[in-house]
Amino acid sequence: MGNKRNVTVSLLIYVFSTIILSCWYIVLHRYEELINIKSIIKVFMNVGFIGAIVPAIIFSLIYYLLKKVSNKLLLTFLIFILFIILIFSVYWITVNMVFYHIGDAKSFLQSLLEIF
């Protein structure tokens, strides 16, 4: 029963992250052409699904740690480290979203991995 709840929470976090990052991309670019449903779906597929992977994993790890780790000092340290990683990853994704355009030949994933 607990495993189903963890999977459900992880999927909800992923869907929520996808929606937020897709809306953030639309706000950053303010395209008039993004009004139609076809362009919005393209943003969700190209940017939202890819960009939401890292934040969703981090939030899922935080949720898992809150349920499993009983040592308060260790829990605080781990959550602090995960929040630092989350802030860096959201910054990294946002910078890539600013410079990425849907019409580019390379995918958003290639754009994210280009830094490394």
Wavefront OBJ file of the C-alpha trace (Angstrom):
o trace
v 0.000 0.000 0.000
v 2.819 2.424 0.872
v 4.607 1.732 -2.419
v 1.499 2.666 -4.419
v 1.264 5.905 -2.491
v 4.925 6.748 -3.216
v 4.418 6.083 -6.930
v 1.236 8.160 -6.959
v 2.917 11.082 -5.216
v 5.903 10.854 -7.594
v 3.633 10.891 -10.649
v 1.654 13.831 -9.300
v 4.878 15.730 -8.665
v 6.034 14.963 -12.227
v 2.744 16.120 -13.767
v 2.740 19.263 -11.628
v 6.368 20.010 -12.585
v 5.573 19.472 -16.263
v 2.674 21.910 -16.138
v 4.676 24.541 -14.260
v 7.726 24.327 -16.552
v 5.590 24.417 -19.702
v 3.713 27.475 -18.458
v 7.022 29.062 -17.459
v 8.334 28.523 -21.016
v 5.224 30.135 -22.485
v 5.554 33.125 -20.122
v 9.257 33.527 -20.913
v 8.718 33.612 -24.668
v 5.329 35.357 -24.860
v 4.598 34.005 -28.304
v 1.397 35.026 -29.993
v 1.479 31.712 -31.830
v 1.326 29.795 -28.536
v -2.347 30.616 -28.206
v -3.449 27.598 -30.240
v -3.640 24.146 -28.697
v -1.183 22.579 -31.165
v 1.648 24.895 -30.066
v 0.846 24.390 -26.386
v 1.001 20.600 -26.820
v 4.315 21.012 -28.652
v 5.703 22.990 -25.684
v 4.495 20.302 -23.264
v 6.104 17.542 -25.342
v 9.406 19.287 -26.117
v 10.070 21.279 -22.950
v 7.740 20.266 -20.136
v 8.215 16.510 -20.121
v 12.003 16.771 -20.390
v 12.500 19.663 -18.002
v 10.302 18.171 -15.270
v 12.394 15.039 -14.813
v 15.071 16.490 -12.506
v 12.775 18.557 -10.216
v 10.336 15.647 -9.967
v 13.115 13.257 -8.962
v 14.394 15.692 -6.338
v 10.942 16.278 -4.841
v 10.272 12.533 -4.875
v 13.559 11.939 -3.026
v 12.598 14.551 -0.442
v 9.226 12.875 0.027
v 10.915 9.478 0.349
v 13.451 10.808 2.865
v 10.694 12.360 4.977
v 9.008 8.961 5.193
v 12.101 6.784 5.758
v 14.816 8.702 7.653
v 14.219 8.988 11.381
v 17.438 10.792 12.390
v 16.494 14.492 12.372
v 20.035 15.786 11.872
v 20.673 13.489 8.905
v 17.252 14.317 7.452
v 17.930 18.052 7.722
v 21.328 17.704 6.066
v 19.983 15.574 3.194
v 17.033 17.858 2.532
v 19.360 20.884 2.601
v 21.619 19.262 0.004
v 18.628 18.321 -2.164
v 17.290 21.883 -2.023
v 20.650 23.225 -3.163
v 20.599 20.761 -6.063
v 16.986 21.753 -6.800
v 17.835 25.454 -6.927
v 20.765 24.784 -9.261
v 18.685 22.526 -11.519
v 15.797 25.002 -11.768
v 18.289 27.754 -12.638
v 19.926 25.490 -15.236
v 16.562 24.578 -16.775
v 15.369 28.199 -16.800
v 18.515 29.458 -18.521
v 18.128 26.772 -21.163
v 14.451 27.614 -21.612
v 15.296 31.269 -22.223
v 17.656 30.415 -25.080
v 15.784 27.410 -26.485
v 13.241 27.841 -29.267
v 10.782 25.173 -30.302
v 11.768 25.460 -33.975
v 15.434 24.600 -33.354
v 16.892 21.454 -34.895
v 18.255 20.171 -31.585
v 15.958 18.977 -28.851
v 15.572 20.536 -25.410
v 17.366 17.531 -23.913
v 20.369 18.147 -26.179
v 20.300 21.785 -25.136
v 20.310 20.801 -21.453
v 23.155 18.317 -21.889
v 25.244 20.707 -23.986
v 26.639 22.374 -20.854
v 28.316 19.192 -19.703
l 1 2 3 4 5 6 7 8 9 10 11 12 13 14 15 16 17 18 19 20 21 22 23 24 25 26 27 28 29 30 31 32 33 34 35 36 37 38 39 40 41 42 43 44 45 46 47 48 49 50 51 52 53 54 55 56 57 58 59 60 61 62 63 64 65 66 67 68 69 70 71 72 73 74 75 76 77 78 79 80 81 82 83 84 85 86 87 88 89 90 91 92 93 94 95 96 97 98 99 100 101 102 103 104 105 106 107 108 109 110 111 112 113 114 115 116
